[in-house]
């Protein structure tokens, strides 16, 4: 299996999550398998050819993936992920942080949500097969750092991805 973890990161939080996910997936693969973790700026949509498992993450900004991730996802050709298993994640502020900005901001998040579901939707539209529900990892404030326990949660989520990938390959 060839696995690729692609991330966009503005303040380094999403990169930390991606590296944690990549380490777990690399450790769960056999020696014949390959897992790479790459910054979004170092990858083009056509580089996804030949990938069996794609994990894609980006920070949530203005209720959607950060601009670089949005542009990358828009450039993906239709059906380019046919047969590719995927999982999508984001980094986001906590519910408490959202609520501290008042009822209007809380309502906006209720209506527009986060980046991870939008990432998953775009990867599915490109023909990919979603393995696990999109996941969000929490940061304190706009710039972070990640809240306590989030890297452990990322590792647990990566194990779920591996388990689903194993059953999908049977």
Buried (B, 14 or more C-beta within 10 A) or exposed (E): BBBBBBBBBBBBBBBBBBBBBBBBBBEBBEEEBEBBBBBBEEBEBEEBEEBBBBBBBBBBBEBBBBEBBBEBBEEBEEEBBEEBBBBBBBBBBBEEBBEEEEEEEBEBBEEEBBBBBBBBBBBBEBBBBBBBEBBBBBBBEEEBEBBEEBBEBBBEBBBBBBEBBEEEEE
